[in-house]
Amino acid sequence: MDMDPFQMFDDWFAEACAREPSDPNAMALATATPEGLPSVRIVLLKDHGPDGFTFYTNKQSRKGEELAANAHAALAFHWKSTYKQVRITGRIEHVDDATADAYFASRGRDKQLAATASDQSRPLPSRDIFLERIAALEEDYPEGDLPRPAHWGGFRLIPDAIEFWEGTPERMHHRILFTRTGSGWQEGLLYP
Ligand SMILES: Cc1cc2nc3c(=O)[nH]c(=O)nc-3n(C[C@H](O)[C@H](O)[C@H](O)COP(=O)(O)O)c2cc1C
């Protein structure tokens, strides 16, 4: 068959972007502590290709701290409109500063304010404190872009396995697993 998993992802993602009513780039990101305690949450895919799958977040968040201690993660996409799922596992690298700066600058002021003001995943004694932080930032930066805070950046998952699952109405679902083999990819089917 000799399929390219990245081309296959591109095709499935393009189909999801055309059909999914919202956030076709939403994916579950699973991380774990070095002891193996897992956690999972949704983040948005912001870039992808043979170099990996990129998302942005607060590096001091729970996921950021888990990735700093254990740089392995898993992703799962589920597109209801296409009845398809993609699962990806691999190791995590940081996106370089220039790329993170450019993406942060493209996000718009409201998102820049919120990302800068948020101590993501830390206890927040009251919502007013968060709003006051945003108001203070608006005074410090009355207009234009904010600089990317050091605690916020991008992570790229370099896949070692990518599985494509396609549902069928009669429940004889189809699964293809691609596993990295040094320079290439080995491809095989899995029982559904
Ligand atoms: C649709 C959707 C998209 C989200 N996208 C992101 C994202 O790209 N980056 C991010 O840090 N959090 C995103 N979140 C919030 C995360 O799910 C999560 O609440 C937050 O990152 C804190 O996770 P943590 O405490 O496990 O680190 C998103 C949530 C939803 C529902």
The ligand as a MOL file (V3000), in Angstrom:
LIG
                    3D

  0  0  0     0  0            999 V3000
M  V30 BEGIN CTAB
M  V30 COUNTS 31 33 0 0 0
M  V30 BEGIN ATOM
M  V30 1 C -11.6890 23.7310 22.2820 0
M  V30 2 C -10.5980 24.0040 23.2820 0
M  V30 3 C -9.3750 24.4500 22.8250 0
M  V30 4 C -8.3340 24.7060 23.7420 0
M  V30 5 N -7.1210 25.0780 23.2480 0
M  V30 6 C -6.0860 25.2720 24.1010 0
M  V30 7 C -4.7850 25.5540 23.6040 0
M  V30 8 O -4.5170 25.5860 22.3890 0
M  V30 9 N -3.7930 25.7730 24.5230 0
M  V30 10 C -4.0250 25.7160 25.8640 0
M  V30 11 O -3.0910 25.9520 26.6430 0
M  V30 12 N -5.2430 25.4090 26.3680 0
M  V30 13 C -6.2790 25.1790 25.5150 0
M  V30 14 N -7.5180 24.8500 26.0070 0
M  V30 15 C -7.6840 24.7310 27.4780 0
M  V30 16 C -7.1440 23.3620 27.9330 0
M  V30 17 O -8.0810 22.3420 27.6190 0
M  V30 18 C -6.8210 23.3170 29.4460 0
M  V30 19 O -7.9580 23.6860 30.1970 0
M  V30 20 C -5.6660 24.2340 29.8240 0
M  V30 21 O -4.6490 24.2390 28.8290 0
M  V30 22 C -5.0590 23.8170 31.1700 0
M  V30 23 O -4.6260 22.4900 31.0850 0
M  V30 24 P -3.5880 21.8590 32.1580 0
M  V30 25 O -3.9820 22.3890 33.5080 0
M  V30 26 O -3.7450 20.3770 32.0470 0
M  V30 27 O -2.2010 22.3170 31.7520 0
M  V30 28 C -8.5490 24.5610 25.1300 0
M  V30 29 C -9.7970 24.0860 25.5690 0
M  V30 30 C -10.7940 23.8020 24.6580 0
M  V30 31 C -12.0940 23.2560 25.1760 0
M  V30 END ATOM
M  V30 BEGIN BOND
M  V30 1 1 1 2
M  V30 2 1 2 3
M  V30 3 2 2 30
M  V30 4 2 3 4
M  V30 5 1 4 5
M  V30 6 1 4 28
M  V30 7 2 5 6
M  V30 8 1 6 7
M  V30 9 1 6 13
M  V30 10 2 7 8
M  V30 11 1 7 9
M  V30 12 1 9 10
M  V30 13 2 10 11
M  V30 14 1 10 12
M  V30 15 2 12 13
M  V30 16 1 13 14
M  V30 17 1 14 15
M  V30 18 1 14 28
M  V30 19 1 15 16
M  V30 20 1 16 17
M  V30 21 1 16 18
M  V30 22 1 18 19
M  V30 23 1 18 20
M  V30 24 1 20 21
M  V30 25 1 20 22
M  V30 26 1 22 23
M  V30 27 1 23 24
M  V30 28 2 24 25
M  V30 29 1 24 26
M  V30 30 1 24 27
M  V30 31 2 28 29
M  V30 32 1 29 30
M  V30 33 1 30 31
M  V30 END BOND
M  V30 END CTAB
M  END
